Amino acid sequence: MKSSLIISTYNRPDALEVSLLSAIDQTVLPDEIIVADDGSTAETAATVAAFAKQSKVPVKHIWQEDTGFRLSRIRNLAIAAASGDYIIQIDGDIVLHPRFIEDHLKFARPRTFVRASRIYLNDELTDTVIRTKKTRINIFNKGVTNTLSAIRFPLIWPLFETSYKNKGDERWEIHGCNMAFWKEDIVSVNGYNEAFSGWGMEDKELVVRLINAGFEKRFLKAGGVAFHLIHPVNAKERLQENERLLKEAIDARTAWCENGVSQHFESPESETTQQDYQH
């Protein structure tokens, strides 16, 4: 199968650079890398262009105007542009373990989508990683906050994949910064709901619709290891409305959203640009 790695970002080019470097320091490379850019300044575009010169795989930079936090929309644009059958999704402040892509592809199964963990780095280690651009993080480094989650152990994958954090309201829990799904599955529920703006809940609402449509959530525990560079907490002024939209989807057992990815399979909107860098 062909894989696409989608990396969402907004005005943090130093962290994005490290994330991109970790994406090509892999035992198995993705077939393409798509930077989903929610309106960053020209510095991010320059970072992507410089990285593309050394990338071993094609790179796409998809950008939309900065009119507020519109993560759902930029991810939909990236999904629409993806050429891969299987999409692995992270954020631009995530540094990947060298076997991250390999693990996700090994774990992929039809009609399922995957949640995996993130390991937090403290301020000091985050600064060191960004300054040195060293993408190989030792779990015993001072500043790795949840060390046990950083241990890669494929033998235990089957013990956790369907039972771990998968009951009650935990069914909707997901880490949008480390998840994977089949493109045809995500398109079948119309991708992210662009009624969500501002921080929060857009990934959970997507999970609600995927489960209601008959897809199974699986947890990749002790695999697909991803290290999260620390950042200031996002503003949450739209959180209450986003929580209302999530509850509405749960109560109505929704499997489709109207304002989703399907609208982006036509010609790009004027506020959107796409730059393709071929290897």
PyMOL commands that set and color helices and strands:
alter all, ss='L'
color gray80, all
select helices_A, chain A and resi 13-23+42-52+71-81+100-107+123-132+147-150+154-160+168-172+183-188+202-212+239-252+261-264
alter helices_A, ss='H'
color red, helices_A
select strands_A, chain A and resi 3-9+32-37+59-64+86-91+94-96+112-116+119-120+178-182+216-220+226-228+272-277
alter strands_A, ss='S'
color yellow, strands_A
deselect
rebuild
show_as cartoon
